[in-house]
Amino acid sequence: MAAPDPAVSTGLIHHPYRPPDTFEAVAPGVHKASTVLFPNVAAMRSRDWKNKSAYTYGLHGTPTTFMLEERIASLEGGRHCVLTPSGLSAIALVDMACLRAGEEVLIPDNAYGPGKAFAEGELAAWGVAHRYYDPMDPADLAAKIGPATRLVWLEVPGSVTLEYPDLGALVQVVDQANAVRGGDARPVLTALDNTWGAGIAFQPFDFGVDISVQALTKYPSGGADVLMGSVVTRDEALHRLVLLTHMRLGLGVGANDAELVLRGLPSMALRYRAQDATTRELAHWLQAQPRVAQVFHPALPTSPGHVHWVRDASAAACLLSVVFEPSVAPERVDAFCDALRLFRLGYSWAGPISLCVPYDIPAMRRTPWPHAARLVRLAVGLEDVNDLRADLSQALTALS
């Protein structure tokens, strides 16, 4: 077979046509690039991607990723945003950017498990200490902040068990510690996992946090088909610290994934409110069912921290957790989960399909858990509330 004419392949690669730049549509353009081209050497040497004024390499930003970063920053009331490949990578990025060997991070005992595992594994190996505090007791946090403390993680509400802390009081504890520490010492920073609130239930920076992290995998995407995270700040120097660590780690997101999150954002508030309404209805119904000992959901008056939720938030997302009576054996709890048909067994949440996961809470906590060991977390999707209630009702018969 004859080799292709070099003129043909070269002409197709270096074709002179450029489309007009006046095109505008509802969906943002998707720009895919590793290599970014420069018109001349001066431009190559002078461009600075860090302030989003120019492009240098695909890993450092394209029009698509810059647009998503700006929209996420606006959603959370911040000024700067960087995107990461997952929510967990966003947590790890903050840890690595803010902590040095010999320093300490304080973590809520009910925080997201993989984030705790990162502190226990990698951070500990790098000489960064960690301790856990009771997020429902600001005095416990105050007692544990010491000279080595550099970062305090916050999570609203708690992972899986959904206790709603007094976020303002926890931030105030850190502010008071910084006031005593003085201006010359490295201040204690606060970082909030805001995946549940998502910029809809409350604005994180209204409470004075320094950093807000999200798993964009959840509500911003909404399709259960994207993994992505974000780190949002207001402070320029703190953003630069995170951004340069992000660059040195080589973190990046794909253009098609950014496109899917951009597509999900316009419907995000509608989905959040719809899933919130269904979840509240199911939470109220479940707490009246036989064999149910406790339902954890911030909008329920019996749920820990309800008064803080009433004061601080305007919505309650799609999660609820159920603890059955102590007489219900663990294998019966698992049978309840297996009996569900619309609630599928699977991790994550905020997608269109409802999900169920059983958890062994004592194995996840350092402080005593006063309820039965087996807890079931339900993530409510976009199905009809009557169908979901019927599914739960038939599955409850498996408890007998």
N, C-alpha and C positions, 0 to 999 in steps of 0.2 A: 504494500500500500504506500502510495506516495505521501511524503511529509506535507503537512498543510503549508500553504503559502505564508511566509512570515509576515507579509504585508497585511494579510487578512487578520491574523490574530493581533498584531500590533495595532491595526486600525480600530479593532473592536475595543481594545483596552484603553487606547488613548483617543477615543472619538471626541471631536471638538464640541459636539452639541451640549448645551446646558439648558435645562428647562427654565422658563421664567419663574421668578421668585414671588409671584403674586398669588399663588395658590393658597386657599384657606378652606378648611373643612372642620366639621365637628370633632373628628378624631385627630389627635396630634400625630405628626409624622413620626415614623420609626426609623431612626438612624443607627445603622450597624457599622461598627468600625473597630479594628485594632489600630491599623495605621491611619493617621490623619495627615493630609498633605499640606505643605506650606508653599506659598508663592515664591519665597526667596529665603536666603540664609538669615537675613536680618529678622524676618518674621519668626523663623525657627528659633532664634536666640532670644527674642524679646517676649514671646507669648507667655502668659502666666495663667494657668488653668485654675489656680486656687481661689480666685475671686469670680469665677464663672464668666470672665470677660473674653475668653478665647479657648481654643481647643488645641491640645498637644498630642494626646494619645487616647485611644478608646477607654483604657482603664481609668483615666482621669476625668472622663465625662464627655457626653455627647449632648446634642440638643434634647434628646429624649430623656436622658437621665437627669440633666439639669432641670428640665421642666417638672419631672416628678419630685425632685428634691424641693423645689420651690413650693409646690402645692402641699407637700407633707408639712413643711415648715409653717405655712399659713394655717393649715388645719389645726395644728397644735398651738398656735399663737407664738411660735418661735421665729427666729431670723435665719438660722443656718441649719442645713440638713446634709447628712451623708447617708448613702444607701449601702447596705451590706447584704450578703447572700442569704441570711436567715435572721430570725429574731435572736437566736442564741449567739450568732456571730456579732450582733450589735452589742449584746451584754459583754461578751469577751473583749470587744474593741474598747469599750469604756474602761473596763478593768485594766487592760494593757496600756492605754493612754494615760490613765490617771495615777497608777500605782507604781511604786518603786520598791525594791528589796528593802526590808526592814520596816515597811509601813503595814497598815492593817485596813481591812475592809469589814464593815459590819453589815450583816444580811438578815432580813426578817426570817424567822424560823419557818414561816409559811410561804416562802418565796418559791419561784419556779425552780423545780428540781435540777435540771441541767445547769442552770446558772450557779447553783450551790456546788454541784459536782466540779465545775470549772475552778472554783475557789479551792476546793479540797484537793484537786489534782494539780493542775498546771500552776496556779498561783502559789500554792504551798511549795511546790518544787522550785519556784523562782525566788523564794524567800519572802513572800507576801503572806502575812498572817490573816486569818479570818475568825470572826466570832459571830454567833447568832443572838439576836435579841427578840423580845416579845413585842411585835408591832402594835399590840393593843394596849401597851403600857409605856407611854413616853418616858416614865421615870426609869424603866429598865434600860432604854436607849441612853438616857443621860448618864446612868451609872457606868455604862460600858464604853463610852467615848473616852479615849485616853490620848496620851501624847503622840502615839504612833498612828492613830486613826486618821485616814486620809479620805476615805470614801464611805458613804452610807447609802445602801440600796433601800429603796422604798417600793412597795407593790400594793396597788389598790384595785380590787380587794385581794385578799390572799389567794394564792394558787390552790385550786381544787376545793378548799374549805370556805372560801369567799368571805372571811371576816373583813369588815370594812374599818380600817384604822382612821384615827384622827390625823389626817395628812398634815394639816396646818400645824398641829402641836408637835409632830415629829420634826418638821422643818425648823420650827422655832427652837427646839432642843439643840439642833445643829448650829443655828445662828448664835445661840447663847454660848455654846462651846467655842465658836470662832471669836466671839467678843472677848472671852477670857484669854484665848490663845494669843491674841495680839496680831498686829499687822505684818510682822516680819516672818512669822511661821507660815508654812504652807497650809492654806485653809482646808477644812473638811468640806468636801463636795457632796451634794445630794444628787442621786440618779434614780429616776422613777421608771419602773416598767409600766407603761401606760397603754399596753395592748388592750386591756379590758375597756378603759375609758375611751381610747381611740380618738381623742379630740372632740368627741360628741357628748359624753356624759359630763365632762368638766374640762376646763382649760388648765393644763398642768402648771404653766408658769405663773398663773394667778396665785399659786400657793408658795411661790418662791423657790421651786426646785431649780437646780443648775442644769440638769440634763434630763431629757425625756426620750425613752427608748420604746419602740414599737416592733412587734412582729407584723409586718405588712402582709404576711401570710394570712392573717385573720380578716379583720373587717375591711381594710382598704382593698384587698383583692376580692374577697367574697366568693370566689369560685372554687375553692379547695384545689387549686391547680398551680399555685405559685408559692415559692419559698423566697422570702425577702425580709429584711429588717431595715430600721432607720434609727439614726441618732440625731436628735434635734437639740439645739442650744440657742441662747440669745446672746451670750457673751462672745465677742470676737476672738479673744485670746484662747478661751476654752475650745471654741470651734477649731481654731488653727491647731491646737494640740491634738484633738481627735482626728482632724483631717490628715495631718502628717503621719500619724500612726497608721491610719487607714491606707495611705499611699505606700508606706514601707512594708505593710503586710500584703500588698497586692490584691486588696479586696475589690471586687467589682460585681456588677449584675448584668445580665443579658438584656439586650434591647427588647426582645420579645416578652420577657418577663416584665420589664418596665411598662411596656405597652399594655399588658393585661391589667396591671395595677392602675394605670391611668384610666383604663376603660371602666374599672370598678368604682373609682372615686365618685363620679356623679350620682350614683345610686346608693352610696354608702349610708347617708343619713336616713334614707327611706328604709333600707334593709335593717339598720340598727334599731329603729323605732318599731318596725314590724316584729322583729324577733324578740325585742324587749316585751312587747305587749303579750305575745303568745307565752313567753316564759313566765311572766308574772301570773297569768291565768293558771298555768299548769302548777306553779309553785303553791298557789293558794289551794288548789284542788288536792295536790299530793299530801299536804300537811293534815288533811282531814281523813286520809285513808287508813284503814286498819294496818297494823304492823309497822307503820311509819313513826319513828321516834322524833325525828328532827329534819326539817328542810332548811338548807342554808341558801339564802338569796337575800341580797341587801335590802330589797323592798319589803321584806316580811318583818314585822315588828319583833318577832322572836329571834331573828338572825343577829349574830354578834356584830355590833357596830352600826346597827340600823339608824341610830340617831345621827351618826356622822354622815351617812349616806343622804338622809333627808336634808341635812343642812348644806351639804357640799355638792351634790350631784343632781342632774336633771333626768337621768335615764339609768337603766340597770342591765343592759346587754342581754346575752342569750344563755347564760350559764346558771344552773342550779345544781345543788348536791343533796342527796338523800341519805340519811342514816336510818336503818331499820332497827326495830326493837332488839335488845340483846338476846332474846330467845330465838331469833332467826339465825340459823347456822350459816357460816360463811359459804358453804356449798349451795345453800338455797339462794343467797344473794347472787352468786354466779349464775344459777339457774334462771333467776329473774332477768339478768342481762341477756342470756342466751335466748330467752323466750320473746324478746322484743323483735319486731319485724320492721317497723319504720325507723326506729332508733338503731342505727348500725354500730357495730363495735369498731371503734377507730379513734385515733388521737387527733388533736387539733379541734378547732371550732370556728364559728362564724361563717361557714359555708352554707350552701343551700340545703344540705341533708342533715338530719338530726343524728347525733352521735351519743354513744354511751361508753363509759370506762369505769370499771370497779377499781378502787384504790385501797391499799393497806396503809392507812394514815400513820399508825405508830411507827412503822418502818421508815417513814419519810420525815419524822420530826425528832427534835432533840428534847423538846418539852413534852410533858404528859398530855395525852389526848383523852378527854373525859368520856368519849362516846365509844360505841362499838367499833371494832377494828375496821370492818369492811364498810366503805363509803362508796356510793355510786354517783359519779358526776354525769349529768345530762347536758348536752349542748343542743339547743333547740334551733332547728333550721327554718326553712320557709314553707314547710307543709301546713296544711290546714289544722287549726288547733283541735277541732273535734276528732280528726283522724289520729292525732298524736295522743290525745287523752284516751281514746279507745285502745290504742296500742299499749299504753301503760296499764290500763285497767286489766287487759287480758294477761299481761305479763305478771301482774301482782299475784295472780293465782298460783304462780310457781313458788311462792314463799311458803305455801302450806306443805 
